[in-house]
Amino acid sequence: MSRVCRRYVLEGLEAALYERPRTGAPPKITGDIEAKLVMLACSHPPDDRKRWTLRLLAEQMVFLGHVDSISNVTVYQRLKTRSNPGK
């Protein structure tokens, strides 16, 4: 039995149609922050670099004041999602 069917049987129609509030912190990267990250990744890298690295992008996002902190893994995940929108 699927999860939605089970929720319908046990809790009713409303529970099956709508998700419950999720626990945890809200996402750090919002749409406007993600757009700034993509714009930065598409721009020319600093003069002493040939290309952007994930770590350099993360450091630059903090330096520019777009976020308080961000890991290079988060940068990778967001850019990967943007380059493969069908996923």
TIMI-2910 file (N, C-alpha, C, CB; in pm, 1 decimal, decimal comma, always signed):
<rs>
+----------+----------+----------+----------+----------+----------+----------+----------+----------+----------+----------+----------+------+
!      n_x !      n_y !      n_z !     ca_x !     ca_y !     ca_z !      c_x !      c_y !      c_z !     cb_x !     cb_y !     cb_z ! resn !
+----------+----------+----------+----------+----------+----------+----------+----------+----------+----------+----------+----------+------+
!    +85,3 !   -117,4 !     +0,0 !     +0,0 !     +0,0 !     +0,0 !    +89,9 !   +123,8 !     +0,0 !    -97,1 !     -0,2 !   +123,1 !  Met !
!    +60,4 !   +217,9 !    -84,7 !   +143,8 !   +337,7 !    -91,3 !   +123,5 !   +424,2 !    +33,1 !   +111,9 !   +418,7 !   -218,6 !  Ser !
!   +217,8 !   +510,5 !    +53,4 !   +213,8 !   +598,4 !   +170,5 !    +91,6 !   +689,8 !   +167,2 !   +341,7 !   +682,3 !   +178,4 !  Arg !
!    +57,8 !   +740,4 !    +48,6 !    -57,2 !   +830,9 !    +36,3 !   -186,8 !   +755,6 !    +66,9 !    -63,2 !   +893,2 !   -106,1 !  Val !
!   -198,6 !   +635,1 !    +13,4 !   -319,4 !   +555,3 !    +41,5 !   -330,9 !   +524,9 !   +189,4 !   -318,0 !   +424,1 !    -38,4 !  Cys !
!   -219,3 !   +490,0 !   +249,9 !   -220,2 !   +458,6 !   +393,3 !   -263,1 !   +580,7 !   +474,1 !    -80,8 !   +410,1 !   +439,5 !  Arg !
!   -209,6 !   +697,6 !   +437,4 !   -248,3 !   +818,6 !   +510,7 !   -396,4 !   +848,5 !   +490,5 !   -163,2 !   +939,0 !   +465,6 !  Arg !
!   -448,4 !   +821,3 !   +369,7 !   -590,8 !   +844,0 !   +344,8 !   -675,9 !   +753,2 !   +432,9 !   -624,2 !   +820,6 !   +196,4 !  Tyr !
!   -639,8 !   +627,0 !   +439,5 !   -717,1 !   +530,5 !   +518,6 !   -709,6 !   +563,8 !   +666,9 !   -666,4 !   +387,4 !   +494,2 !  Val !
!   -589,4 !   +597,4 !   +715,6 !   -570,9 !   +619,0 !   +858,5 !   -610,6 !   +758,3 !   +905,6 !   -428,9 !   +594,0 !   +894,1 !  Leu !
!   -588,8 !   +860,2 !   +820,1 !   -606,3 !   +997,8 !   +866,9 !   -707,5 !  +1079,9 !   +788,5 !   -476,3 !  +1067,1 !   +863,1 !  Glu !
!   -752,8 !  +1030,9 !   +673,7 !   -852,8 !  +1103,2 !   +596,9 !   -796,6 !  +1172,6 !   +473,9 !   -919,3 !  +1203,6 !   +683,9 !  Gly !
!   -887,6 !  +1233,0 !   +399,5 !   -854,8 !  +1294,7 !   +271,1 !   -755,7 !  +1410,0 !   +284,4 !   -980,9 !  +1344,1 !   +204,5 !  Leu !
!   -777,6 !  +1499,0 !   +378,5 !   -689,0 !  +1615,2 !   +395,5 !   -544,2 !  +1572,8 !   +419,5 !   -737,4 !  +1702,3 !   +512,2 !  Glu !
!   -524,8 !  +1470,7 !   +502,3 !   -389,4 !  +1423,1 !   +531,8 !   -323,9 !  +1363,2 !   +408,8 !   -392,4 !  +1320,1 !   +644,1 !  Ala !
!   -402,7 !  +1300,5 !   +321,5 !   -347,6 !  +1239,8 !   +200,0 !   -312,9 !  +1345,0 !    +95,5 !   -446,6 !  +1139,6 !   +141,5 !  Ala !
!   -388,7 !  +1454,1 !    +91,8 !   -367,3 !  +1555,8 !    -11,1 !   -256,3 !  +1655,3 !    +21,6 !   -494,2 !  +1630,4 !    -33,9 !  Leu !
!   -237,0 !  +1685,4 !   +146,9 !   -142,6 !  +1790,3 !   +185,8 !    -33,0 !  +1734,6 !   +275,2 !   -215,6 !  +1904,4 !   +257,1 !  Tyr !
!    +89,4 !  +1779,5 !   +250,2 !   +202,4 !  +1735,2 !   +331,8 !   +198,6 !  +1800,5 !   +468,8 !   +335,0 !  +1766,8 !   +262,1 !  Glu !
!   +253,6 !  +1731,6 !   +565,2 !   +269,2 !  +1789,4 !   +698,4 !   +386,7 !  +1886,5 !   +696,5 !   +290,4 !  +1678,5 !   +805,7 !  Arg !
!   +387,8 !  +1982,3 !   +789,0 !   +505,2 !  +2070,3 !   +798,1 !   +630,4 !  +1988,3 !   +827,7 !   +484,7 !  +2178,4 !   +907,5 !  Pro !
!   +739,1 !  +2025,9 !   +762,5 !   +864,1 !  +1952,9 !   +780,6 !   +945,9 !  +2014,8 !   +892,9 !   +945,2 !  +1951,2 !   +650,2 !  Arg !
!  +1017,3 !  +1928,9 !   +962,5 !  +1104,3 !  +1976,7 !  +1069,4 !  +1238,0 !  +2018,1 !  +1010,4 !  +1123,7 !  +1868,3 !  +1178,4 !  Thr !
!  +1316,6 !  +2088,4 !  +1089,3 !  +1449,6 !  +2128,3 !  +1044,4 !  +1453,8 !  +2273,8 !  +1004,4 !  +1494,0 !  +2042,4 !   +928,6 !  Gly !
!  +1573,5 !  +2317,1 !   +974,5 !  +1595,2 !  +2456,6 !   +937,1 !  +1546,8 !  +2481,6 !   +794,3 !  +1744,4 !  +2493,7 !   +950,4 !  Ala !
!  +1501,7 !  +2602,4 !   +766,8 !  +1462,6 !  +2634,0 !   +629,7 !  +1586,4 !  +2633,9 !   +540,0 !  +1390,2 !  +2771,3 !   +623,1 !  Pro !
!  +1569,9 !  +2614,8 !   +410,6 !  +1685,2 !  +2612,0 !   +320,9 !  +1762,9 !  +2743,0 !   +325,3 !  +1640,2 !  +2583,2 !   +178,4 !  Pro !
!  +1893,4 !  +2731,8 !   +322,6 !  +1979,6 !  +2848,8 !   +325,9 !  +1982,1 !  +2918,9 !   +190,4 !  +2120,9 !  +2809,2 !   +367,5 !  Lys !
!  +1972,0 !  +2841,2 !    +85,4 !  +1980,8 !  +2894,0 !    -50,2 !  +1839,6 !  +2915,2 !   -104,8 !  +2062,3 !  +2798,1 !   -142,3 !  Ile !
!  +1800,5 !  +3038,6 !   -119,9 !  +1671,3 !  +3071,8 !   -178,0 !  +1690,9 !  +3097,0 !   -327,9 !  +1607,7 !  +3196,5 !   -107,2 !  Thr !
!  +1583,9 !  +3123,1 !   -396,9 !  +1590,9 !  +3144,5 !   -541,1 !  +1681,1 !  +3259,9 !   -580,6 !  +1454,1 !  +3168,5 !   -595,0 !  Gly !
!  +1674,2 !  +3371,3 !   -507,7 !  +1756,9 !  +3486,1 !   -543,9 !  +1905,0 !  +3459,6 !   -514,2 !  +1709,6 !  +3611,2 !   -468,7 !  Asp !
!  +1934,5 !  +3387,8 !   -406,7 !  +2073,3 !  +3352,9 !   -375,1 !  +2126,8 !  +3256,5 !   -480,7 !  +2084,0 !  +3290,0 !   -232,8 !  Ile !
!  +2044,0 !  +3162,0 !   -520,4 !  +2085,4 !  +3066,2 !   -623,7 !  +2112,8 !  +3137,6 !   -755,5 !  +1977,4 !  +2957,8 !   -643,6 !  Glu !
!  +2031,0 !  +3236,5 !   -788,9 !  +2052,6 !  +3313,3 !   -911,6 !  +2186,6 !  +3388,2 !   -905,5 !  +1936,3 !  +3413,0 !   -934,0 !  Ala !
!  +2218,6 !  +3443,5 !   -790,0 !  +2347,4 !  +3513,1 !   -774,8 !  +2463,9 !  +3415,4 !   -787,5 !  +2354,1 !  +3585,6 !   -638,9 !  Lys !
!  +2447,2 !  +3294,6 !   -734,8 !  +2550,1 !  +3192,6 !   -746,6 !  +2571,7 !  +3154,2 !   -892,8 !  +2512,5 !  +3069,2 !   -664,1 !  Leu !
!  +2464,5 !  +3134,8 !   -966,3 !  +2475,1 !  +3098,7 !  -1108,1 !  +2540,3 !  +3211,6 !  -1186,9 !  +2335,9 !  +3066,2 !  -1166,7 !  Val !
!  +2500,8 !  +3334,9 !  -1159,3 !  +2561,9 !  +3449,4 !  -1228,1 !  +2711,0 !  +3456,5 !  -1198,9 !  +2493,7 !  +3580,7 !  -1186,2 !  Met !
!  +2749,0 !  +3432,7 !  -1074,6 !  +2889,5 !  +3435,0 !  -1037,0 !  +2965,8 !  +3323,2 !  -1107,4 !  +2904,5 !  +3422,4 !   -885,0 !  Leu !
!  +2907,6 !  +3204,4 !  -1111,8 !  +2973,7 !  +3090,6 !  -1175,9 !  +2990,8 !  +3112,5 !  -1325,9 !  +2894,4 !  +2962,7 !  -1151,0 !  Ala !
!  +2901,2 !  +3189,2 !  -1385,7 !  +2909,5 !  +3216,4 !  -1529,9 !  +2998,5 !  +3335,7 !  -1562,2 !  +2770,9 !  +3240,6 !  -1586,0 !  Cys !
!  +3041,7 !  +3407,8 !  -1460,7 !  +3126,8 !  +3524,9 !  -1483,9 !  +3273,3 !  +3482,9 !  -1496,6 !  +3110,3 !  +3627,5 !  -1369,5 !  Ser !
!  +3356,9 !  +3577,1 !  -1532,4 !  +3500,3 !  +3550,6 !  -1541,2 !  +3557,9 !  +3533,9 !  -1400,8 !  +3573,2 !  +3664,9 !  -1617,1 !  His !
!  +3647,0 !  +3438,9 !  -1383,3 !  +3708,4 !  +3420,2 !  -1250,7 !  +3804,5 !  +3533,8 !  -1219,8 !  +3782,5 !  +3285,0 !  -1243,1 !  Pro !
!  +3849,8 !  +3544,0 !  -1096,2 !  +3946,9 !  +3648,1 !  -1062,0 !  +4070,8 !  +3638,7 !  -1152,8 !  +3988,4 !  +3636,4 !   -913,1 !  Pro !
!  +4143,3 !  +3748,8 !  -1163,1 !  +4255,9 !  +3758,3 !  -1256,0 !  +4361,8 !  +3650,1 !  -1236,0 !  +4320,2 !  +3892,8 !  -1242,7 !  Asp !
!  +4384,7 !  +3609,5 !  -1113,8 !  +4490,2 !  +3511,5 !  -1088,5 !  +4442,7 !  +3366,7 !  -1107,5 !  +4543,6 !  +3529,4 !   -947,9 !  Asp !
!  +4319,1 !  +3346,5 !  -1153,8 !  +4264,0 !  +3211,8 !  -1172,4 !  +4219,8 !  +3189,9 !  -1316,5 !  +4145,9 !  +3188,5 !  -1077,3 !  Arg !
!  +4231,8 !  +3067,7 !  -1362,5 !  +4185,1 !  +3033,0 !  -1496,9 !  +4036,9 !  +2997,8 !  -1497,5 !  +4266,2 !  +2916,3 !  -1552,4 !  Lys !
!  +3989,0 !  +2939,8 !  -1386,4 !  +3848,0 !  +2900,7 !  -1377,5 !  +3802,3 !  +2906,4 !  -1231,9 !  +3826,2 !  +2758,1 !  -1435,9 !  Arg !
!  +3670,2 !  +2902,2 !  -1216,3 !  +3612,2 !  +2899,5 !  -1082,6 !  +3623,3 !  +2759,4 !  -1025,9 !  +3465,0 !  +2945,8 !  -1084,9 !  Trp !
!  +3656,1 !  +2747,2 !   -899,6 !  +3644,8 !  +2620,8 !   -827,5 !  +3525,2 !  +2633,2 !   -733,8 !  +3777,3 !  +2586,5 !   -748,4 !  Thr !
!  +3478,1 !  +2521,0 !   -685,6 !  +3364,3 !  +2524,2 !   -593,5 !  +3399,3 !  +2600,7 !   -466,6 !  +3319,4 !  +2381,6 !   -558,4 !  Leu !
!  +3519,5 !  +2577,8 !   -417,6 !  +3563,5 !  +2646,7 !   -296,1 !  +3574,3 !  +2797,2 !   -319,6 !  +3698,6 !  +2590,8 !   -248,7 !  Arg !
!  +3627,1 !  +2835,5 !   -434,4 !  +3640,8 !  +2977,4 !   -467,3 !  +3503,1 !  +3043,7 !   -481,3 !  +3722,0 !  +2994,7 !   -597,5 !  Leu !
!  +3408,7 !  +2973,0 !   -543,0 !  +3272,4 !  +3026,3 !   -553,7 !  +3210,6 !  +3045,6 !   -415,6 !  +3184,4 !  +2932,6 !   -638,3 !  Leu !
!  +3229,9 !  +2947,7 !   -326,4 !  +3175,4 !  +2957,5 !   -190,4 !  +3236,9 !  +3076,5 !   -117,3 !  +3201,3 !  +2826,7 !   -111,3 !  Ala !
!  +3368,6 !  +3091,2 !   -127,5 !  +3436,2 !  +3202,7 !    -60,5 !  +3389,3 !  +3336,9 !   -116,1 !  +3588,3 !  +3190,0 !    -75,7 !  Glu !
!  +3369,7 !  +3343,6 !   -246,2 !  +3327,0 !  +3469,2 !   -308,3 !  +3183,8 !  +3504,0 !   -270,4 !  +3339,9 !  +3460,5 !   -460,3 !  Gln !
!  +3097,2 !  +3404,2 !   -257,3 !  +2959,1 !  +3430,8 !   -214,9 !  +2956,0 !  +3491,3 !    -75,2 !  +2875,6 !  +3301,7 !   -218,2 !  Met !
!  +3043,1 !  +3443,4 !    +12,7 !  +3051,7 !  +3498,7 !   +148,3 !  +3113,4 !  +3637,8 !   +142,6 !  +3135,1 !  +3406,0 !   +241,3 !  Val !
!  +3220,1 !  +3653,8 !    +64,3 !  +3288,7 !  +3782,5 !    +53,2 !  +3193,7 !  +3891,1 !     +1,5 !  +3410,7 !  +3770,0 !    -39,7 !  Phe !
!  +3110,2 !  +3855,9 !    -95,2 !  +3016,5 !  +3953,0 !   -151,8 !  +2896,9 !  +3979,8 !    -60,5 !  +2967,4 !  +3904,3 !   -286,5 !  Leu !
!  +2883,5 !  +3901,3 !    +46,5 !  +2775,9 !  +3923,4 !   +141,9 !  +2643,2 !  +3861,3 !   +103,1 !  +2756,9 !  +4067,6 !   +161,1 !  Gly !
!  +2643,8 !  +3770,9 !     +6,0 !  +2519,2 !  +3705,6 !    -34,9 !  +2471,8 !  +3605,2 !    +69,7 !  +2537,8 !  +3635,6 !   -169,6 !  His !
!  +2566,1 !  +3540,6 !   +139,3 !  +2534,7 !  +3444,7 !   +245,8 !  +2635,4 !  +3463,4 !   +358,7 !  +2537,2 !  +3296,9 !   +192,3 !  Val !
!  +2597,5 !  +3419,2 !   +479,0 !  +2689,8 !  +3425,0 !   +592,6 !  +2795,4 !  +3315,8 !   +582,5 !  +2613,2 !  +3412,0 !   +725,0 !  Asp !
!  +2752,3 !  +3197,7 !   +538,4 !  +2844,7 !  +3086,8 !   +518,3 !  +2782,0 !  +2990,5 !   +418,8 !  +2878,1 !  +3015,1 !   +653,0 !  Ser !
!  +2866,9 !  +2919,8 !   +346,1 !  +2821,1 !  +2820,5 !   +249,7 !  +2937,9 !  +2726,4 !   +222,3 !  +2769,1 !  +2887,9 !   +116,9 !  Ile !
!  +2907,5 !  +2598,9 !   +208,8 !  +3014,0 !  +2502,2 !   +182,5 !  +3028,0 !  +2479,4 !    +32,8 !  +2986,0 !  +2368,9 !   +254,7 !  Ser !
!  +3143,9 !  +2430,8 !     -5,7 !  +3164,5 !  +2399,8 !   -146,2 !  +3074,7 !  +2284,2 !   -190,7 !  +3311,4 !  +2365,7 !   -171,8 !  Asn !
!  +3035,6 !  +2197,5 !    -97,5 !  +2943,1 !  +2088,6 !   -129,6 !  +2805,5 !  +2145,0 !   -165,1 !  +2932,0 !  +1989,7 !    -10,9 !  Val !
!  +2759,6 !  +2243,1 !    -89,8 !  +2631,4 !  +2307,4 !   -119,3 !  +2636,2 !  +2376,5 !   -254,7 !  +2594,7 !  +2408,4 !     -9,5 !  Thr !
!  +2746,9 !  +2443,6 !   -283,9 !  +2763,3 !  +2507,9 !   -414,7 !  +2752,2 !  +2403,2 !   -524,8 !  +2899,6 !  +2582,1 !   -423,5 !  Val !
!  +2819,9 !  +2290,1 !   -506,8 !  +2814,9 !  +2181,3 !   -604,3 !  +2671,5 !  +2132,8 !   -624,6 !  +2904,3 !  +2064,9 !   -559,3 !  Tyr !
!  +2601,1 !  +2108,4 !   -515,2 !  +2464,9 !  +2055,6 !   -524,8 !  +2373,3 !  +2151,7 !   -596,4 !  +2409,7 !  +2025,3 !   -387,0 !  Gln !
!  +2384,4 !  +2279,6 !   -567,1 !  +2295,9 !  +2378,1 !   -631,1 !  +2328,8 !  +2394,3 !   -778,5 !  +2306,4 !  +2513,6 !   -560,4 !  Arg !
!  +2456,8 !  +2396,1 !   -813,5 !  +2493,2 !  +2410,9 !   -953,9 !  +2460,7 !  +2284,6 !  -1032,0 !  +2641,5 !  +2444,4 !   -967,4 !  Leu !
!  +2474,6 !  +2169,5 !   -971,2 !  +2440,4 !  +2044,8 !  -1037,4 !  +2291,2 !  +2040,4 !  -1066,1 !  +2482,5 !  +1924,5 !   -952,0 !  Lys !
!  +2211,2 !  +2084,6 !   -972,4 !  +2066,4 !  +2087,9 !   -990,8 !  +2029,6 !  +2182,5 !  -1103,5 !  +1996,0 !  +2129,8 !   -861,2 !  Thr !
!  +2097,7 !  +2296,0 !  -1111,8 !  +2070,0 !  +2394,1 !  -1216,4 !  +2111,0 !  +2343,1 !  -1353,7 !  +2141,7 !  +2524,5 !  -1186,3 !  Arg !
!  +2219,5 !  +2265,3 !  -1362,0 !  +2265,6 !  +2218,8 !  -1492,2 !  +2188,0 !  +2096,1 !  -1540,7 !  +2413,7 !  +2186,7 !  -1485,9 !  Ser !
!  +2111,6 !  +2033,3 !  -1451,6 !  +2033,3 !  +1916,9 !  -1487,1 !  +1889,4 !  +1935,9 !  -1437,8 !  +2096,1 !  +1788,3 !  -1427,7 !  Asn !
!  +1814,4 !  +2028,2 !  -1501,2 !  +1681,4 !  +2060,6 !  -1449,1 !  +1580,3 !  +1946,6 !  -1459,9 !  +1627,8 !  +2179,7 !  -1521,0 !  Pro !
!  +1607,9 !  +1846,2 !  -1541,5 !  +1513,5 !  +1735,6 !  -1555,4 !  +1517,1 !  +1639,6 !  -1439,2 !  +1540,6 !  +1661,0 !  -1681,1 !  Gly !
!  +1613,7 !  +1652,4 !  -1351,0 !  +1627,5 !  +1559,9 !  -1239,3 !  +1534,2 !  +1594,0 !  -1127,6 !  +1768,2 !  +1558,7 !  -1188,7 !  Lys !
+----------+----------+----------+----------+----------+----------+----------+----------+----------+----------+----------+----------+------+
</rs>
